[in-house]
Amino acid sequence: MKAIWNGVVIAESDATVVVENNHYFPADSVKAEYLRDSATTTVCPWKGTASYKTLVVDGTENADAAWVYPTPRDAAAQIKDHYAFWKGVTVTA
């Protein structure tokens, strides 16, 4: 699977985890140079607290377009430190 935004591959992995129709990419498959910290968080009743990242490619920002669960609840342990994408990021095989 690949996550592509602004013409650039942000993440690529054969070992994504699918939860609620989202592909979660292992942290080591995500190109960290395109991620910037965000203060945004959300809480899912069964997954826990998600932290967001802003994508920056060629000077263009896509705020809060990636999220990760650094310390998920037990029911979502399989997505610990895995990244998912939205807001115009194409995830494709």
PyMOL Python script that loads the backbone (N, CA, C, O; Angstrom):
from pymol import cmd

cmd.read_pdbstr("""\
ATOM      1  N   MET A   1       0.835  -1.180   0.000  1.00  0.00           N
ATOM      2  CA  MET A   1       0.000   0.000   0.000  1.00  0.00           C
ATOM      3  C   MET A   1       0.887   1.254   0.000  1.00  0.00           C
ATOM      4  O   MET A   1       1.993   1.253   0.541  1.00  0.00           O
ATOM      5  N   LYS A   2       0.377   2.304  -0.614  1.00  0.00           N
ATOM      6  CA  LYS A   2       1.077   3.586  -0.641  1.00  0.00           C
ATOM      7  C   LYS A   2       0.119   4.684  -0.214  1.00  0.00           C
ATOM      8  O   LYS A   2      -1.071   4.642  -0.525  1.00  0.00           O
ATOM      9  N   ALA A   3       0.650   5.665   0.502  1.00  0.00           N
ATOM     10  CA  ALA A   3      -0.075   6.891   0.820  1.00  0.00           C
ATOM     11  C   ALA A   3       0.612   8.010   0.046  1.00  0.00           C
ATOM     12  O   ALA A   3       1.806   8.251   0.225  1.00  0.00           O
ATOM     13  N   ILE A   4      -0.144   8.695  -0.819  1.00  0.00           N
ATOM     14  CA  ILE A   4       0.421   9.706  -1.710  1.00  0.00           C
ATOM     15  C   ILE A   4      -0.318  11.024  -1.522  1.00  0.00           C
ATOM     16  O   ILE A   4      -1.548  11.071  -1.495  1.00  0.00           O
ATOM     17  N   TRP A   5       0.465  12.095  -1.393  1.00  0.00           N
ATOM     18  CA  TRP A   5      -0.136  13.429  -1.324  1.00  0.00           C
ATOM     19  C   TRP A   5       0.780  14.423  -2.032  1.00  0.00           C
ATOM     20  O   TRP A   5       2.003  14.376  -1.895  1.00  0.00           O
ATOM     21  N   ASN A   6       0.167  15.308  -2.781  1.00  0.00           N
ATOM     22  CA  ASN A   6       0.905  16.350  -3.501  1.00  0.00           C
ATOM     23  C   ASN A   6       1.976  15.727  -4.408  1.00  0.00           C
ATOM     24  O   ASN A   6       3.053  16.296  -4.590  1.00  0.00           O
ATOM     25  N   GLY A   7       1.665  14.548  -4.976  1.00  0.00           N
ATOM     26  CA  GLY A   7       2.563  13.896  -5.905  1.00  0.00           C
ATOM     27  C   GLY A   7       3.732  13.152  -5.290  1.00  0.00           C
ATOM     28  O   GLY A   7       4.622  12.691  -6.004  1.00  0.00           O
ATOM     29  N   VAL A   8       3.735  13.030  -3.959  1.00  0.00           N
ATOM     30  CA  VAL A   8       4.855  12.397  -3.255  1.00  0.00           C
ATOM     31  C   VAL A   8       4.354  11.216  -2.427  1.00  0.00           C
ATOM     32  O   VAL A   8       3.308  11.295  -1.784  1.00  0.00           O
ATOM     33  N   VAL A   9       5.117  10.115  -2.451  1.00  0.00           N
ATOM     34  CA  VAL A   9       4.790   8.962  -1.606  1.00  0.00           C
ATOM     35  C   VAL A   9       5.194   9.298  -0.173  1.00  0.00           C
ATOM     36  O   VAL A   9       6.372   9.495   0.123  1.00  0.00           O
ATOM     37  N   ILE A  10       4.208   9.359   0.702  1.00  0.00           N
ATOM     38  CA  ILE A  10       4.425   9.687   2.120  1.00  0.00           C
ATOM     39  C   ILE A  10       4.741   8.423   2.917  1.00  0.00           C
ATOM     40  O   ILE A  10       5.542   8.447   3.852  1.00  0.00           O
ATOM     41  N   ALA A  11       4.092   7.310   2.527  1.00  0.00           N
ATOM     42  CA  ALA A  11       4.288   6.037   3.228  1.00  0.00           C
ATOM     43  C   ALA A  11       4.096   4.905   2.237  1.00  0.00           C
ATOM     44  O   ALA A  11       3.339   5.022   1.273  1.00  0.00           O
ATOM     45  N   GLU A  12       4.807   3.787   2.493  1.00  0.00           N
ATOM     46  CA  GLU A  12       4.672   2.615   1.638  1.00  0.00           C
ATOM     47  C   GLU A  12       4.963   1.375   2.467  1.00  0.00           C
ATOM     48  O   GLU A  12       5.994   1.287   3.134  1.00  0.00           O
ATOM     49  N   SER A  13       4.031   0.408   2.417  1.00  0.00           N
ATOM     50  CA  SER A  13       4.206  -0.803   3.223  1.00  0.00           C
ATOM     51  C   SER A  13       3.345  -1.944   2.696  1.00  0.00           C
ATOM     52  O   SER A  13       2.251  -1.734   2.172  1.00  0.00           O
ATOM     53  N   ASP A  14       3.867  -3.155   2.851  1.00  0.00           N
ATOM     54  CA  ASP A  14       3.091  -4.370   2.576  1.00  0.00           C
ATOM     55  C   ASP A  14       2.453  -4.894   3.856  1.00  0.00           C
ATOM     56  O   ASP A  14       1.809  -5.943   3.849  1.00  0.00           O
ATOM     57  N   ALA A  15       2.632  -4.161   4.957  1.00  0.00           N
ATOM     58  CA  ALA A  15       2.167  -4.646   6.259  1.00  0.00           C
ATOM     59  C   ALA A  15       1.260  -3.634   6.957  1.00  0.00           C
ATOM     60  O   ALA A  15       1.402  -3.392   8.156  1.00  0.00           O
ATOM     61  N   THR A  16       0.316  -3.036   6.194  1.00  0.00           N
ATOM     62  CA  THR A  16      -0.625  -2.128   6.844  1.00  0.00           C
ATOM     63  C   THR A  16      -1.642  -2.937   7.641  1.00  0.00           C
ATOM     64  O   THR A  16      -1.859  -4.120   7.381  1.00  0.00           O
ATOM     65  N   VAL A  17      -2.256  -2.278   8.609  1.00  0.00           N
ATOM     66  CA  VAL A  17      -3.321  -2.871   9.411  1.00  0.00           C
ATOM     67  C   VAL A  17      -4.590  -2.097   9.080  1.00  0.00           C
ATOM     68  O   VAL A  17      -4.609  -0.871   9.193  1.00  0.00           O
ATOM     69  N   VAL A  18      -5.651  -2.792   8.672  1.00  0.00           N
ATOM     70  CA  VAL A  18      -6.891  -2.120   8.312  1.00  0.00           C
ATOM     71  C   VAL A  18      -7.842  -2.120   9.505  1.00  0.00           C
ATOM     72  O   VAL A  18      -8.202  -3.168  10.040  1.00  0.00           O
ATOM     73  N   VAL A  19      -8.237  -0.908   9.905  1.00  0.00           N
ATOM     74  CA  VAL A  19      -9.202  -0.729  10.991  1.00  0.00           C
ATOM     75  C   VAL A  19     -10.195   0.330  10.526  1.00  0.00           C
ATOM     76  O   VAL A  19      -9.806   1.435  10.147  1.00  0.00           O
ATOM     77  N   GLU A  20     -11.473  -0.014  10.559  1.00  0.00           N
ATOM     78  CA  GLU A  20     -12.541   0.902  10.153  1.00  0.00           C
ATOM     79  C   GLU A  20     -12.273   1.501   8.765  1.00  0.00           C
ATOM     80  O   GLU A  20     -12.427   2.704   8.552  1.00  0.00           O
ATOM     81  N   ASN A  21     -11.873   0.643   7.838  1.00  0.00           N
ATOM     82  CA  ASN A  21     -11.607   1.023   6.440  1.00  0.00           C
ATOM     83  C   ASN A  21     -10.430   1.968   6.255  1.00  0.00           C
ATOM     84  O   ASN A  21     -10.285   2.549   5.179  1.00  0.00           O
ATOM     85  N   ASN A  22      -9.596   2.140   7.252  1.00  0.00           N
ATOM     86  CA  ASN A  22      -8.376   2.933   7.135  1.00  0.00           C
ATOM     87  C   ASN A  22      -7.165   2.011   7.185  1.00  0.00           C
ATOM     88  O   ASN A  22      -7.088   1.111   8.021  1.00  0.00           O
ATOM     89  N   HIS A  23      -6.224   2.247   6.283  1.00  0.00           N
ATOM     90  CA  HIS A  23      -4.960   1.515   6.316  1.00  0.00           C
ATOM     91  C   HIS A  23      -4.014   2.243   7.257  1.00  0.00           C
ATOM     92  O   HIS A  23      -3.727   3.424   7.062  1.00  0.00           O
ATOM     93  N   TYR A  24      -3.528   1.545   8.276  1.00  0.00           N
ATOM     94  CA  TYR A  24      -2.566   2.095   9.228  1.00  0.00           C
ATOM     95  C   TYR A  24      -1.182   1.574   8.838  1.00  0.00           C
ATOM     96  O   TYR A  24      -0.943   0.368   8.797  1.00  0.00           O
ATOM     97  N   PHE A  25      -0.280   2.514   8.554  1.00  0.00           N
ATOM     98  CA  PHE A  25       1.075   2.182   8.111  1.00  0.00           C
ATOM     99  C   PHE A  25       2.024   2.142   9.311  1.00  0.00           C
ATOM    100  O   PHE A  25       1.979   3.031  10.161  1.00  0.00           O
ATOM    101  N   PRO A  26       2.889   1.111   9.389  1.00  0.00           N
ATOM    102  CA  PRO A  26       3.892   1.083  10.458  1.00  0.00           C
ATOM    103  C   PRO A  26       4.756   2.349  10.411  1.00  0.00           C
ATOM    104  O   PRO A  26       5.032   2.879   9.334  1.00  0.00           O
ATOM    105  N   ALA A  27       5.173   2.822  11.569  1.00  0.00           N
ATOM    106  CA  ALA A  27       5.947   4.063  11.653  1.00  0.00           C
ATOM    107  C   ALA A  27       7.188   4.036  10.773  1.00  0.00           C
ATOM    108  O   ALA A  27       7.547   5.054  10.181  1.00  0.00           O
ATOM    109  N   ASP A  28       7.851   2.880  10.679  1.00  0.00           N
ATOM    110  CA  ASP A  28       9.089   2.831   9.901  1.00  0.00           C
ATOM    111  C   ASP A  28       8.845   2.861   8.386  1.00  0.00           C
ATOM    112  O   ASP A  28       9.800   2.912   7.610  1.00  0.00           O
ATOM    113  N   SER A  29       7.586   2.829   7.963  1.00  0.00           N
ATOM    114  CA  SER A  29       7.266   2.917   6.538  1.00  0.00           C
ATOM    115  C   SER A  29       6.842   4.324   6.125  1.00  0.00           C
ATOM    116  O   SER A  29       6.599   4.591   4.949  1.00  0.00           O
ATOM    117  N   VAL A  30       6.758   5.214   7.104  1.00  0.00           N
ATOM    118  CA  VAL A  30       6.336   6.591   6.859  1.00  0.00           C
ATOM    119  C   VAL A  30       7.566   7.490   6.769  1.00  0.00           C
ATOM    120  O   VAL A  30       8.470   7.400   7.600  1.00  0.00           O
ATOM    121  N   LYS A  31       7.594   8.346   5.768  1.00  0.00           N
ATOM    122  CA  LYS A  31       8.729   9.254   5.573  1.00  0.00           C
ATOM    123  C   LYS A  31       8.574  10.454   6.508  1.00  0.00           C
ATOM    124  O   LYS A  31       7.844  11.402   6.219  1.00  0.00           O
ATOM    125  N   ALA A  32       9.276  10.386   7.625  1.00  0.00           N
ATOM    126  CA  ALA A  32       9.133  11.366   8.705  1.00  0.00           C
ATOM    127  C   ALA A  32       9.452  12.787   8.268  1.00  0.00           C
ATOM    128  O   ALA A  32       8.982  13.744   8.883  1.00  0.00           O
ATOM    129  N   GLU A  33      10.246  12.936   7.209  1.00  0.00           N
ATOM    130  CA  GLU A  33      10.602  14.296   6.778  1.00  0.00           C
ATOM    131  C   GLU A  33       9.386  15.085   6.278  1.00  0.00           C
ATOM    132  O   GLU A  33       9.458  16.306   6.148  1.00  0.00           O
ATOM    133  N   TYR A  34       8.268  14.399   5.997  1.00  0.00           N
ATOM    134  CA  TYR A  34       7.067  15.083   5.539  1.00  0.00           C
ATOM    135  C   TYR A  34       6.071  15.349   6.667  1.00  0.00           C
ATOM    136  O   TYR A  34       5.016  15.938   6.432  1.00  0.00           O
ATOM    137  N   LEU A  35       6.392  14.924   7.882  1.00  0.00           N
ATOM    138  CA  LEU A  35       5.482  15.081   9.025  1.00  0.00           C
ATOM    139  C   LEU A  35       5.915  16.216   9.932  1.00  0.00           C
ATOM    140  O   LEU A  35       7.099  16.377  10.229  1.00  0.00           O
ATOM    141  N   ARG A  36       4.939  17.004  10.369  1.00  0.00           N
ATOM    142  CA  ARG A  36       5.184  18.049  11.361  1.00  0.00           C
ATOM    143  C   ARG A  36       4.200  17.846  12.504  1.00  0.00           C
ATOM    144  O   ARG A  36       3.041  17.498  12.281  1.00  0.00           O
ATOM    145  N   ASP A  37       4.662  18.063  13.716  1.00  0.00           N
ATOM    146  CA  ASP A  37       3.792  17.905  14.879  1.00  0.00           C
ATOM    147  C   ASP A  37       2.614  18.863  14.816  1.00  0.00           C
ATOM    148  O   ASP A  37       2.721  19.971  14.291  1.00  0.00           O
ATOM    149  N   SER A  38       1.500  18.420  15.356  1.00  0.00           N
ATOM    150  CA  SER A  38       0.288  19.219  15.477  1.00  0.00           C
ATOM    151  C   SER A  38      -0.190  19.111  16.920  1.00  0.00           C
ATOM    152  O   SER A  38       0.059  18.106  17.586  1.00  0.00           O
ATOM    153  N   ALA A  39      -0.862  20.121  17.393  1.00  0.00           N
ATOM    154  CA  ALA A  39      -1.415  20.093  18.746  1.00  0.00           C
ATOM    155  C   ALA A  39      -2.752  19.357  18.795  1.00  0.00           C
ATOM    156  O   ALA A  39      -3.296  19.131  19.877  1.00  0.00           O
ATOM    157  N   THR A  40      -3.280  18.986  17.644  1.00  0.00           N
ATOM    158  CA  THR A  40      -4.600  18.357  17.562  1.00  0.00           C
ATOM    159  C   THR A  40      -4.579  16.927  18.099  1.00  0.00           C
ATOM    160  O   THR A  40      -3.680  16.144  17.794  1.00  0.00           O
ATOM    161  N   THR A  41      -5.578  16.612  18.895  1.00  0.00           N
ATOM    162  CA  THR A  41      -5.821  15.243  19.351  1.00  0.00           C
ATOM    163  C   THR A  41      -7.324  14.980  19.284  1.00  0.00           C
ATOM    164  O   THR A  41      -8.131  15.907  19.349  1.00  0.00           O
ATOM    165  N   THR A  42      -7.683  13.721  19.155  1.00  0.00           N
ATOM    166  CA  THR A  42      -9.077  13.301  19.254  1.00  0.00           C
ATOM    167  C   THR A  42      -9.115  12.040  20.102  1.00  0.00           C
ATOM    168  O   THR A  42      -8.100  11.365  20.278  1.00  0.00           O
ATOM    169  N   VAL A  43     -10.294  11.729  20.624  1.00  0.00           N
ATOM    170  CA  VAL A  43     -10.441  10.530  21.449  1.00  0.00           C
ATOM    171  C   VAL A  43     -11.502   9.630  20.836  1.00  0.00           C
ATOM    172  O   VAL A  43     -12.625  10.055  20.565  1.00  0.00           O
ATOM    173  N   CYS A  44     -11.122   8.383  20.626  1.00  0.00           N
ATOM    174  CA  CYS A  44     -12.042   7.346  20.165  1.00  0.00           C
ATOM    175  C   CYS A  44     -12.367   6.480  21.377  1.00  0.00           C
ATOM    176  O   CYS A  44     -11.459   6.106  22.120  1.00  0.00           O
ATOM    177  N   PRO A  45     -13.634   6.155  21.594  1.00  0.00           N
ATOM    178  CA  PRO A  45     -13.995   5.369  22.777  1.00  0.00           C
ATOM    179  C   PRO A  45     -13.283   4.022  22.880  1.00  0.00           C
ATOM    180  O   PRO A  45     -13.012   3.556  23.987  1.00  0.00           O
ATOM    181  N   TRP A  46     -12.974   3.387  21.741  1.00  0.00           N
ATOM    182  CA  TRP A  46     -12.349   2.068  21.836  1.00  0.00           C
ATOM    183  C   TRP A  46     -10.881   2.054  21.426  1.00  0.00           C
ATOM    184  O   TRP A  46     -10.158   1.130  21.800  1.00  0.00           O
ATOM    185  N   LYS A  47     -10.414   3.057  20.663  1.00  0.00           N
ATOM    186  CA  LYS A  47      -9.004   3.074  20.258  1.00  0.00           C
ATOM    187  C   LYS A  47      -8.138   3.929  21.178  1.00  0.00           C
ATOM    188  O   LYS A  47      -6.952   3.647  21.344  1.00  0.00           O
ATOM    189  N   GLY A  48      -8.710   4.958  21.770  1.00  0.00           N
ATOM    190  CA  GLY A  48      -7.939   5.828  22.649  1.00  0.00           C
ATOM    191  C   GLY A  48      -7.708   7.198  22.035  1.00  0.00           C
ATOM    192  O   GLY A  48      -8.518   7.664  21.234  1.00  0.00           O
ATOM    193  N   THR A  49      -6.609   7.846  22.404  1.00  0.00           N
ATOM    194  CA  THR A  49      -6.310   9.201  21.959  1.00  0.00           C
ATOM    195  C   THR A  49      -5.379   9.185  20.752  1.00  0.00           C
ATOM    196  O   THR A  49      -4.300   8.594  20.781  1.00  0.00           O
ATOM    197  N   ALA A  50      -5.825   9.850  19.692  1.00  0.00           N
ATOM    198  CA  ALA A  50      -5.024   9.975  18.476  1.00  0.00           C
ATOM    199  C   ALA A  50      -4.303  11.316  18.488  1.00  0.00           C
ATOM    200  O   ALA A  50      -4.870  12.339  18.874  1.00  0.00           O
ATOM    201  N   SER A  51      -3.060  11.295  18.063  1.00  0.00           N
ATOM    202  CA  SER A  51      -2.273  12.507  17.859  1.00  0.00           C
ATOM    203  C   SER A  51      -2.176  12.736  16.354  1.00  0.00           C
ATOM    204  O   SER A  51      -2.052  11.787  15.579  1.00  0.00           O
ATOM    205  N   TYR A  52      -2.233  13.999  15.950  1.00  0.00           N
ATOM    206  CA  TYR A  52      -2.229  14.323  14.521  1.00  0.00           C
ATOM    207  C   TYR A  52      -0.901  14.911  14.079  1.00  0.00           C
ATOM    208  O   TYR A  52      -0.138  15.456  14.877  1.00  0.00           O
ATOM    209  N   LYS A  53      -0.648  14.785  12.778  1.00  0.00           N
ATOM    210  CA  LYS A  53       0.537  15.357  12.144  1.00  0.00           C
ATOM    211  C   LYS A  53       0.080  16.133  10.913  1.00  0.00           C
ATOM    212  O   LYS A  53      -0.878  15.750  10.243  1.00  0.00           O
ATOM    213  N   THR A  54       0.769  17.213  10.631  1.00  0.00           N
ATOM    214  CA  THR A  54       0.540  17.976   9.419  1.00  0.00           C
ATOM    215  C   THR A  54       1.539  17.501   8.368  1.00  0.00           C
ATOM    216  O   THR A  54       2.721  17.322   8.662  1.00  0.00           O
ATOM    217  N   LEU A  55       1.060  17.299   7.152  1.00  0.00           N
ATOM    218  CA  LEU A  55       1.953  16.922   6.060  1.00  0.00           C
ATOM    219  C   LEU A  55       2.502  18.194   5.421  1.00  0.00           C
ATOM    220  O   LEU A  55       1.765  19.160   5.223  1.00  0.00           O
ATOM    221  N   VAL A  56       3.790  18.197   5.099  1.00  0.00           N
ATOM    222  CA  VAL A  56       4.425  19.312   4.412  1.00  0.00           C
ATOM    223  C   VAL A  56       5.226  18.742   3.248  1.00  0.00           C
ATOM    224  O   VAL A  56       6.197  18.012   3.444  1.00  0.00           O
ATOM    225  N   VAL A  57       4.801  19.089   2.024  1.00  0.00           N
ATOM    226  CA  VAL A  57       5.468  18.627   0.809  1.00  0.00           C
ATOM    227  C   VAL A  57       5.703  19.837  -0.085  1.00  0.00           C
ATOM    228  O   VAL A  57       4.760  20.537  -0.453  1.00  0.00           O
ATOM    229  N   ASP A  58       6.948  20.076  -0.428  1.00  0.00           N
ATOM    230  CA  ASP A  58       7.319  21.197  -1.296  1.00  0.00           C
ATOM    231  C   ASP A  58       6.732  22.521  -0.808  1.00  0.00           C
ATOM    232  O   ASP A  58       6.288  23.346  -1.607  1.00  0.00           O
ATOM    233  N   GLY A  59       6.736  22.715   0.509  1.00  0.00           N
ATOM    234  CA  GLY A  59       6.268  23.965   1.088  1.00  0.00           C
ATOM    235  C   GLY A  59       4.765  24.074   1.259  1.00  0.00           C
ATOM    236  O   GLY A  59       4.280  25.054   1.823  1.00  0.00           O
ATOM    237  N   THR A  60       4.017  23.085   0.782  1.00  0.00           N
ATOM    238  CA  THR A  60       2.561  23.094   0.924  1.00  0.00           C
ATOM    239  C   THR A  60       2.170  22.238   2.120  1.00  0.00           C
ATOM    240  O   THR A  60       2.648  21.114   2.271  1.00  0.00           O
ATOM    241  N   GLU A  61       1.290  22.779   2.975  1.00  0.00           N
ATOM    242  CA  GLU A  61       0.860  22.069   4.179  1.00  0.00           C
ATOM    243  C   GLU A  61      -0.534  21.484   4.023  1.00  0.00           C
ATOM    244  O   GLU A  61      -1.396  22.068   3.366  1.00  0.00           O
ATOM    245  N   ASN A  62      -0.741  20.335   4.629  1.00  0.00           N
ATOM    246  CA  ASN A  62      -2.042  19.693   4.732  1.00  0.00           C
ATOM    247  C   ASN A  62      -2.234  19.406   6.224  1.00  0.00           C
ATOM    248  O   ASN A  62      -1.798  18.375   6.737  1.00  0.00           O
ATOM    249  N   ALA A  63      -2.892  20.336   6.899  1.00  0.00           N
ATOM    250  CA  ALA A  63      -3.008  20.291   8.358  1.00  0.00           C
ATOM    251  C   ALA A  63      -3.753  19.050   8.837  1.00  0.00           C
ATOM    252  O   ALA A  63      -4.823  18.709   8.333  1.00  0.00           O
ATOM    253  N   ASP A  64      -3.161  18.391   9.818  1.00  0.00           N
ATOM    254  CA  ASP A  64      -3.787  17.252  10.503  1.00  0.00           C
ATOM    255  C   ASP A  64      -4.216  16.139   9.546  1.00  0.00           C
ATOM    256  O   ASP A  64      -5.246  15.500   9.762  1.00  0.00           O
ATOM    257  N   ALA A  65      -3.439  15.904   8.500  1.00  0.00           N
ATOM    258  CA  ALA A  65      -3.795  14.908   7.489  1.00  0.00           C
ATOM    259  C   ALA A  65      -3.364  13.496   7.857  1.00  0.00           C
ATOM    260  O   ALA A  65      -3.741  12.538   7.181  1.00  0.00           O
ATOM    261  N   ALA A  66      -2.579  13.356   8.920  1.00  0.00           N
ATOM    262  CA  ALA A  66      -2.158  12.029   9.390  1.00  0.00           C
ATOM    263  C   ALA A  66      -2.453  11.925  10.872  1.00  0.00           C
ATOM    264  O   ALA A  66      -2.398  12.915  11.602  1.00  0.00           O
ATOM    265  N   TRP A  67      -2.766  10.717  11.309  1.00  0.00           N
ATOM    266  CA  TRP A  67      -2.944  10.509  12.747  1.00  0.00           C
ATOM    267  C   TRP A  67      -2.330   9.194  13.167  1.00  0.00           C
ATOM    268  O   TRP A  67      -2.141   8.278  12.366  1.00  0.00           O
ATOM    269  N   VAL A  68      -2.024   9.132  14.462  1.00  0.00           N
ATOM    270  CA  VAL A  68      -1.343   7.974  15.032  1.00  0.00           C
ATOM    271  C   VAL A  68      -1.838   7.775  16.461  1.00  0.00           C
ATOM    272  O   VAL A  68      -2.189   8.736  17.147  1.00  0.00           O
ATOM    273  N   TYR A  69      -1.862   6.534  16.897  1.00  0.00           N
ATOM    274  CA  TYR A  69      -2.210   6.203  18.286  1.00  0.00           C
ATOM    275  C   TYR A  69      -0.944   5.728  18.994  1.00  0.00           C
ATOM    276  O   TYR A  69      -0.600   4.549  18.906  1.00  0.00           O
ATOM    277  N   PRO A  70      -0.237   6.633  19.702  1.00  0.00           N
ATOM    278  CA  PRO A  70       0.999   6.230  20.374  1.00  0.00           C
ATOM    279  C   PRO A  70       0.759   5.261  21.535  1.00  0.00           C
ATOM    280  O   PRO A  70       1.592   4.396  21.809  1.00  0.00           O
ATOM    281  N   THR A  71      -0.371   5.408  22.209  1.00  0.00           N
ATOM    282  CA  THR A  71      -0.707   4.524  23.335  1.00  0.00           C
ATOM    283  C   THR A  71      -2.185   4.132  23.241  1.00  0.00           C
ATOM    284  O   THR A  71      -3.010   4.603  24.023  1.00  0.00           O
ATOM    285  N   PRO A  72      -2.509   3.262  22.274  1.00  0.00           N
ATOM    286  CA  PRO A  72      -3.916   2.885  22.094  1.00  0.00           C
ATOM    287  C   PRO A  72      -4.427   2.026  23.244  1.00  0.00           C
ATOM    288  O   PRO A  72      -3.652   1.453  24.011  1.00  0.00           O
ATOM    289  N   ARG A  73      -5.727   1.955  23.339  1.00  0.00           N
ATOM    290  CA  ARG A  73      -6.341   1.035  24.308  1.00  0.00           C
ATOM    291  C   ARG A  73      -6.069  -0.400  23.861  1.00  0.00           C
ATOM    292  O   ARG A  73      -5.712  -0.641  22.708  1.00  0.00           O
ATOM    293  N   ASP A  74      -6.236  -1.331  24.762  1.00  0.00           N
ATOM    294  CA  ASP A  74      -5.922  -2.735  24.473  1.00  0.00           C
ATOM    295  C   ASP A  74      -6.629  -3.260  23.228  1.00  0.00           C
ATOM    296  O   ASP A  74      -6.052  -4.044  22.475  1.00  0.00           O
ATOM    297  N   ALA A  75      -7.871  -2.837  23.005  1.00  0.00           N
ATOM    298  CA  ALA A  75      -8.639  -3.324  21.858  1.00  0.00           C
ATOM    299  C   ALA A  75      -8.022  -2.914  20.524  1.00  0.00           C
ATOM    300  O   ALA A  75      -8.302  -3.527  19.494  1.00  0.00           O
ATOM    301  N   ALA A  76      -7.187  -1.883  20.541  1.00  0.00           N
ATOM    302  CA  ALA A  76      -6.567  -1.386  19.302  1.00  0.00           C
ATOM    303  C   ALA A  76      -5.046  -1.515  19.338  1.00  0.00           C
ATOM    304  O   ALA A  76      -4.346  -0.781  18.641  1.00  0.00           O
ATOM    305  N   ALA A  77      -4.542  -2.423  20.129  1.00  0.00           N
ATOM    306  CA  ALA A  77      -3.085  -2.566  20.295  1.00  0.00           C
ATOM    307  C   ALA A  77      -2.358  -2.775  18.970  1.00  0.00           C
ATOM    308  O   ALA A  77      -1.192  -2.403  18.839  1.00  0.00           O
ATOM    309  N   GLN A  78      -3.034  -3.366  17.990  1.00  0.00           N
ATOM    310  CA  GLN A  78      -2.384  -3.664  16.706  1.00  0.00           C
ATOM    311  C   GLN A  78      -2.030  -2.405  15.904  1.00  0.00           C
ATOM    312  O   GLN A  78      -1.253  -2.493  14.953  1.00  0.00           O
ATOM    313  N   ILE A  79      -2.579  -1.235  16.264  1.00  0.00           N
ATOM    314  CA  ILE A  79      -2.254  -0.014  15.518  1.00  0.00           C
ATOM    315  C   ILE A  79      -1.338   0.932  16.309  1.00  0.00           C
ATOM    316  O   ILE A  79      -1.182   2.097  15.942  1.00  0.00           O
ATOM    317  N   LYS A  80      -0.749   0.440  17.369  1.00  0.00           N
ATOM    318  CA  LYS A  80       0.196   1.272  18.125  1.00  0.00           C
ATOM    319  C   LYS A  80       1.300   1.756  17.185  1.00  0.00           C
ATOM    320  O   LYS A  80       1.919   0.967  16.472  1.00  0.00           O
ATOM    321  N   ASP A  81       1.532   3.078  17.202  1.00  0.00           N
ATOM    322  CA  ASP A  81       2.579   3.700  16.376  1.00  0.00           C
ATOM    323  C   ASP A  81       2.413   3.444  14.880  1.00  0.00           C
ATOM    324  O   ASP A  81       3.400   3.411  14.145  1.00  0.00           O
ATOM    325  N   HIS A  82       1.194   3.266  14.432  1.00  0.00           N
ATOM    326  CA  HIS A  82       0.883   3.151  13.007  1.00  0.00           C
ATOM    327  C   HIS A  82       0.147   4.427  12.571  1.00  0.00           C
ATOM    328  O   HIS A  82      -0.651   4.982  13.325  1.00  0.00           O
ATOM    329  N   TYR A  83       0.424   4.873  11.362  1.00  0.00           N
ATOM    330  CA  TYR A  83      -0.151   6.119  10.851  1.00  0.00           C
ATOM    331  C   TYR A  83      -1.244   5.855   9.831  1.00  0.00           C
ATOM    332  O   TYR A  83      -1.120   4.964   8.991  1.00  0.00           O
ATOM    333  N   ALA A  84      -2.315   6.632   9.908  1.00  0.00           N
ATOM    334  CA  ALA A  84      -3.377   6.610   8.911  1.00  0.00           C
ATOM    335  C   ALA A  84      -3.493   8.025   8.335  1.00  0.00           C
ATOM    336  O   ALA A  84      -3.014   8.993   8.925  1.00  0.00           O
ATOM    337  N   PHE A  85      -4.141   8.120   7.169  1.00  0.00           N
ATOM    338  CA  PHE A  85      -4.177   9.396   6.439  1.00  0.00           C
ATOM    339  C   PHE A  85      -5.574   9.696   5.935  1.00  0.00           C
ATOM    340  O   PHE A  85      -6.395   8.800   5.739  1.00  0.00           O
ATOM    341  N   TRP A  86      -5.823  10.985   5.731  1.00  0.00           N
ATOM    342  CA  TRP A  86      -7.075  11.455   5.134  1.00  0.00           C
ATOM    343  C   TRP A  86      -6.822  12.836   4.543  1.00  0.00           C
ATOM    344  O   TRP A  86      -5.671  13.186   4.284  1.00  0.00           O
ATOM    345  N   LYS A  87      -7.875  13.635   4.323  1.00  0.00           N
ATOM    346  CA  LYS A  87      -7.757  14.998   3.806  1.00  0.00           C
ATOM    347  C   LYS A  87      -7.020  15.065   2.473  1.00  0.00           C
ATOM    348  O   LYS A  87      -6.085  15.847   2.301  1.00  0.00           O
ATOM    349  N   GLY A  88      -7.462  14.230   1.532  1.00  0.00           N
ATOM    350  CA  GLY A  88      -6.895  14.280   0.203  1.00  0.00           C
ATOM    351  C   GLY A  88      -5.697  13.386  -0.029  1.00  0.00           C
ATOM    352  O   GLY A  88      -5.171  13.347  -1.141  1.00  0.00           O
ATOM    353  N   VAL A  89      -5.252  12.669   0.984  1.00  0.00           N
ATOM    354  CA  VAL A  89      -4.159  11.719   0.800  1.00  0.00           C
ATOM    355  C   VAL A  89      -4.753  10.467   0.139  1.00  0.00           C
ATOM    356  O   VAL A  89      -5.730   9.900   0.628  1.00  0.00           O
ATOM    357  N   THR A  90      -4.157  10.054  -0.962  1.00  0.00           N
ATOM    358  CA  THR A  90      -4.613   8.859  -1.672  1.00  0.00           C
ATOM    359  C   THR A  90      -3.884   7.652  -1.114  1.00  0.00           C
ATOM    360  O   THR A  90      -2.655   7.615  -1.062  1.00  0.00           O
ATOM    361  N   VAL A  91      -4.673   6.658  -0.693  1.00  0.00           N
ATOM    362  CA  VAL A  91      -4.106   5.394  -0.224  1.00  0.00           C
ATOM    363  C   VAL A  91      -4.497   4.329  -1.232  1.00  0.00           C
ATOM    364  O   VAL A  91      -5.680   4.062  -1.443  1.00  0.00           O
ATOM    365  N   THR A  92      -3.496   3.727  -1.850  1.00  0.00           N
ATOM    366  CA  THR A  92      -3.749   2.809  -2.960  1.00  0.00           C
ATOM    367  C   THR A  92      -2.764   1.650  -2.943  1.00  0.00           C
ATOM    368  O   THR A  92      -1.687   1.732  -2.352  1.00  0.00           O
ATOM    369  N   ALA A  93      -3.156   0.579  -3.601  1.00  0.00           N
ATOM    370  CA  ALA A  93      -2.274  -0.596  -3.699  1.00  0.00           C
ATOM    371  C   ALA A  93      -1.223  -0.378  -4.770  1.00  0.00           C
ATOM    372  O   ALA A  93      -0.388  -1.253  -5.003  1.00  0.00           O
TER     373      ALA A  93
END
""", "prot")
cmd.dss("prot")
cmd.show_as("cartoon", "prot")
cmd.util.cbc("prot")
cmd.orient("prot")
